[in-house]
Amino acid sequence: MARTTVELLYIAAGLVAAVAMTWAAAWAYPLGRDVIWWCGAGAMLATVLMGIGPLRRARTIDRKRA
């Protein structure tokens, strides 16, 4: 369970960072707010998709050790 939890925390940290950077960019450049949020949404989706593989491997290792 420990490896799975760590991977979930990495995904959550990536999402928090993506939201913070997207918010800051949208705040700094209000004219491009809509485009910036769409790009940020793409970054958030990529963060989740890239985390699936390591998360599955971590779950497999945790199940073997249990």
N, C-alpha and C positions, 0 to 999 in steps of 0.2 A: 504493500500500500504506500510505502514511503516514496518510491520512485514515481508512482502515478501522481501523488500529491505534488511533488516537486515539478513535474511537467505541467500540471494544471496551474501552478503558481507562475511558471514561466509564461504560459499563454496569457494569463490574467495580467501580468506585468507588461507584456507586449501590448495588450489592448489598452491599458491605462496610458502607456507612453504614446500610443497612436492617437488616442482621444485628446491628450494634453497638447501634443504638437499640432493636431488639426485645429483645435480650439484656438490656440495661440496664433496660428496662421490666418484663420478666418477673422479673428479680432484685429490683427494687424493690417489686413487688406480686405476691408468690407465689400469692395466692388466685386471681388472674386469669391465671395463667401460660398455660393452654391457650388461652384466648381471645386473649391478646396474641400468642402465636405464630401463631395462624391469621391475625390481622390483619397481622402481619409478613410471613407468606407471601404474602398478597394484595399487599402493598406491593412485595415482591420480584418477583412475577409482573408487576405493573404496570410496574416498572422495565425489565424485559426487553421487554415488549410495546411500551412507548413508545420503546425504543431501536432497534427493528427498522427503522422508517422512515428515520431518519438513517443507520443502518448500510448500508441498501440504497443510499441516495443516495451515500454515501461510496465504496462499492464500484464503483458506476457511474462516478464521476469518476475513480477510480484506474485502472479498466480503459481508459477513454478516453485517459488520459495514458501508458499503457504501450505 
